[in-house]
């Protein structure tokens, strides 16, 4: 029984940590952008909306190159390790 209570306590602590991290990301003034291995944008916080002008709903699923000017695309490093 003690082990189950310990596991439940650990799970609740991890869930709280995840909620705290999600709040930090969402309310950060910095642009925080998630990108998948396919180089498509998977997440976009409010800071990114303010800095880059795209709403989350219009940018999710777009290629990351959408937000890089052509003159700087060679600076974008997209690697994949299989």
C-alpha positions in Angstrom: 0.0 0.0 0.0 2.9 2.4 0.8 4.4 1.9 -2.6 1.1 2.8 -4.3 0.9 6.0 -2.3 4.5 6.8 -3.2 3.7 6.2 -6.9 0.6 8.4 -6.8 2.5 11.2 -5.1 5.3 11.0 -7.7 2.7 11.1 -10.5 1.0 14.1 -9.0 4.3 15.9 -8.6 5.2 15.2 -12.3 1.8 16.4 -13.4 2.2 19.6 -11.4 5.7 20.1 -13.0 4.2 19.7 -16.5 1.5 22.2 -15.7 4.0 24.7 -14.4 6.2 24.2 -17.5 3.3 24.6 -19.8 2.3 27.9 -18.1 5.9 29.1 -18.4 6.0 28.3 -22.1 2.6 29.8 -22.9 3.1 33.0 -21.0 6.7 33.6 -21.9 7.5 36.8 -23.8 10.0 34.8 -25.8 9.0 33.0 -29.0 9.0 29.3 -28.2 8.4 27.1 -31.3 8.0 23.4 -31.5 9.2 21.7 -34.7 8.8 18.0 -35.6 11.4 15.9 -37.4 9.6 16.6 -40.6 10.5 20.4 -40.1 6.8 21.3 -39.7 5.8 23.6 -36.8 4.0 21.6 -34.1 3.6 24.3 -31.4 3.7 28.0 -31.1 3.3 30.1 -28.0 1.8 33.6 -27.5 5.3 35.1 -27.5 5.8 33.7 -31.0 2.5 35.2 -32.1 3.5 38.7 -30.8 7.1 38.5 -32.2 6.4 36.9 -35.6 2.8 37.9 -36.4 1.3 34.5 -37.1 -1.5 33.2 -34.9 -1.0 29.7 -33.6 -3.9 28.4 -35.7 -2.5 29.6 -39.0 1.1 28.5 -38.4 0.7 25.0 -37.0 1.6 22.5 -39.7 3.6 25.0 -41.8 7.2 24.4 -42.6 9.7 26.1 -40.2 11.2 27.8 -43.3 8.0 29.9 -43.4 9.4 32.2 -40.7 13.0 32.4 -42.1 13.7 34.9 -44.8 15.3 33.3 -47.9 18.6 35.1 -47.2 18.9 33.3 -43.8 17.6 29.8 -44.6 21.1 28.4 -44.9 21.5 29.2 -41.2 18.6 26.9 -40.3 20.0 23.6 -39.2 17.5 20.8 -39.4 19.1 17.4 -38.5 17.6 14.0 -38.1 19.3 11.1 -36.5 17.9 7.7 -37.2 
